[in-house]
C-alpha cells in the first residue's frame, strides 16, 4: 500500500504557521524529521521522504518561517532568526511528528544547516538518532577552497550592503543561497565569522551541544565544495557527551562521479547512498563502508 501524504500547517508555540508535509506508511516502525538546509525548500527532500516511508518510517518535512511555502507575501521587514527556526519551527515539527506517529523511535535527518541546529531545538532529548548530511561549521576561513574564494565577497560585500538597504537578503537574484530574512542572514553572518561558529557566537550554545546524548552520525563528502573536512570535524566535536561517528565518503567509493553538497538527496542515489549509508545510520547498523572510509568518534582539537 502506498504511504499516505498529507500537507498541512503546523502551528508553532508563538502562533506562526509552518508549512509541513507528512508521508506515512500503514504501520510506521520509526519517525523521521527531515530538516532543510539554508534556503532549500522542503520539496527538495520529497524523494527521500517517499523512500523512507517505503522503508516503514513516518516522515515529516517542513519549510522554516520566511522560506518556501512558509514565506510571507513580503519578506522585507519580516522578523525571524535561525534561533527562531530551531526553538519554534523545528520544535513544533518534532511535537507534531511525535503525535502523528506515537510510540515509535524518533529520528532527525538534517541537511547542512538542518544538521547544525538539533542542540538548539527544545525536545531534542527525545531523539534516538541524529543523522547530519553535508553538515559542519560555517566558519569561513575553514571553508572548502572553492567556496573560500567566493565567500569573502558574500560576507563582507553583498550581505552587509544589500540586506539593510532592502530589508532582506535578495539571494535569488544574485544566485547566492536564496532570499533570506534579514535576521537570519545577519545571525548566520555572525556565526560564520566566528572560529567556533554558533558555539562561539551565541551564549549557552556550547552547553546545549554538551547536553545532547543522542547517537550522532555525520555523512559528509570529499567533493563537497561547501563543507570541508575541517568544517565537519569542528562542529561535531562540540558533541562532548554524545556518541558521534563521522563518515567521510568519497564519490568513487559509492560508485558515483559526484555527490557534492546537494547530491545525496537526489532520487537516483537511492541505492548508492540511501540504502548503503542512511538506512544503517537510522537503524543502528554498520554501514556498508569501503575499507578506505573514515569512521571515528569526533573530538575537539
N, C-alpha and C positions, 0 to 999 in steps of 0.2 A: 504494500500500500504506500502511495506517495505521501511524504510528510505534509502536514498542514501548514499553510503560510498565512500569517496574519500581520497586517500592517496597522499600527495604531499609535496614538500619542501616549507617552508616559509622563506623568506629572512629577517634577522634582519637588523637593521639600520647600523650595522657595516659590512654588507656584508656576514656574516656567514649564511649558510643554515641550517634550523632546520627541522627535520623530523616531520610531522604532519599528523593527521587523522581527517577528518570531517565526522560526521554522522548526516544527515539532513532529517527531515520529509518533507512532501509536503508543509505544511504551518506552519512554526515554530511560536510558541507563545512566546518563550524566547530563549536565547542563553546561554550556559554554557561552561566555560573553566575549564577543569579538570587539575590541576597542580600536578605533581607527587611528591612522597617522594624521599628522597635522595637514589640514587642507584636503584630505581624501574622503569622499562621500561614502556612506555605508554600502551603496550599491556595488562598489568595487569588490566587496567581500562576499557578495551573493553566491558565487560559485562554491566557495569554501563552505559557507553556511549550509548550502544544499547538500554538499558531500558529507559533512559531519553529521547532518541529520540522517543521511543514509547509513551511517555507521551506528545509529541508535542514540544520538545525542540531541537534546533540545538546544537550539542555538538562537541567540539574540544579537542583532546588530543595531546600531543607532548613529545618529548624527549629533555631535555636540551643538549646543546652542550657538547660533550665529553661523552655522555651517550646513551645507547640503540642504536637506528637507527641513531642517530646524532653523534655517536662515530667515530673518525678518525681511520685510519688503525693503527697508532702508538700513544698510549696515553702518553708515556714518552715524556716529554718536551712540551706537549700540554698546552697552556696557557689560563686559564679562572678562574673565581671565582664565588661564589654564587651571588655576586652583579651583575656580567655579566648575569647570568641566569635570574635575575629579570629585569634589565634595558634594556636588549636586547632581550632575547628569549621570556620571558613571555609578554613583551610589544608588540613584533611583533605578537604574537599569539592573544592578545586582539584585535589588529587592524585588523588582518586577519579574526577573527571570526565576528567582527562587520561588515566588508564588506560582509562576507559570508551570514549573516543573519541580514540585516539592519532593523532598525525601531522597534526592539523588546527589552525588558529589557535584560540587560547583567549581568550575574551572574558568580561567581567564586566558585569552589569546590576544596579545597586544602587538600591534604593528607600530614600530618606531615610537612616536610619542605615546601611543596606546600602551606600549610596554614599559614606559617610564613612570607612569602615574599610579600603578596599583598601591604603593605605600601611602599615597595621599587620599585614597578612597575610603571613607567610612564603611565598615563592614568587610574590609579585605581579609580579616581574620577568618572569615567563613570559607575562603577559597582553599581548596585542596591543592591545586597546582596552578602555577603561573607560567605560561609559555610566552616568551618575548621573541619577536621576529624582526630582524634587521633593526635592532634596538641598541642604543648606547647613549652615552653623554653627548650633548651637542656642543661641547666646548670647542670653539672654532680653531684653536691652534693645534688640536689633535684630530681635526677632520682629515678624511682621506685627501691625498694630494690634489686630485682632480677637483674636489669641492673647495678646498682651501684657496685655490686660485680665483674663485668667484665670490666666496663668502665675504671677503673684506668689503667689497662694493655693496653687498646686501646689507650688512650690519652697520657700516659706517657711512653709507651713502643713501641708498634707496629707503630704508626703513625710517631713519631719523628725519629725513627731509620730507617724504611724501605722507607719512602717517599723520603728523599734526596738521598738515595742510588739508587733507581730505577727511580726516576723522576716522579712517580705517586704512588698512594697507591694501592697495589695488594690485595684488599679486597676479590676478588672472590676466590683466592687460600686459603685464611685464613678463609673463611666463615664469614667474617665481612663486612657487608654493601654492598660490591661490589667494583669493581675497580673505583677509583675516581681520577680525575685530581689533580695534586699537589696543585694548587692554591685553589681549592675547599676544599680539606681536611684540608689544613693549616688554611684557614679562618674559617672553621667550628670548628676546634680545639680551635682557639682563642675565638670564641663565647661561646663554651661550658665550657670554664674555667672561664668565667666572670659571676658573680652572676646575672647580668641583661642581660645575653646572648647578642644578636646582638645589643640591645639598649645601653648596656654599652661599647661594644667593638668597635662600629663604630660611628664616629661623625655624627650628624644630624639625626640619625635613630629615636631617641625619638620624634623629631619634625614631622617626617614622620608618625609615628603612630598617633600622636595627630591630624594630618591633615585629617585622614580618617573620613568620615561621613556616609559611607555605613552601613547598618544594618549587624552586625556580629553575626553569630550563631556558637557556638562551640559544636560539638558532640564528646564527649570523653567517655572512657570506663573503668570501675573499674578494669578490669583484664588486662589492657594494661601494659605489662612489660617494655615498653619503655617510657611511659609518665605517671608520677604521677599526682595526682590531683593538687599538688603544682606547677608542671611544667606548667600545663594548665592555672591555675589561674594567674600565674606570667606573662606569655606572653600576655594574653588577657587583663590584667589590664593596659597595655600601650595604649589601645584604649581609650584615655581620653575623646574624644568628639564624639564617635560613640555609638549608642545603641548596647549593646553587651549582648547576652544571652548565658549562659553556661548550657549545658545539660550533666550531667554525668550519663551514662547508665550502669546499671548492667545487665549482660547477662540474668539472670533469669527473669528480667522484660520484656525482648523481647522474652522469651521462648526459649532461647539458652543456650547451655552448655558453650560456649566460643566465644568471639569476638576478644580480643587481639588488637594488633597494625595493623593487616592486614585484619582481618576477615570481616570488614564492606563491603569490595569491592567484596566479593565472591557472585556469582550469586544465590546461594541457599538462600541468605539472602534478596532476593528481597522484600518479604512481611514483614518479621520481622524487617528490618532496613530501606530499601529504601522507601517503601511505608509509613511506620509508622513515620519515623523521617526526612528523607531527603526531601521528596516531600513537606511536610508542611513548612520546613525551606526555601525552594526556592519559595514557593507560598504565603509567609506571612500569614500562617495559624497556628493554635495551633496544635503542635504535640500531638499524642495520648500518652501522658505520663502516667506512673503509678503514684499512689499517692506518692510513696517514691522517685520519681525522683527529682533531684535538678535542679532548673531553677532560675537564678538570673542574675543581672547585675554585670559585672566584675568590681572590684575596686582594685586599688593598696593598699597594706597593709601600 
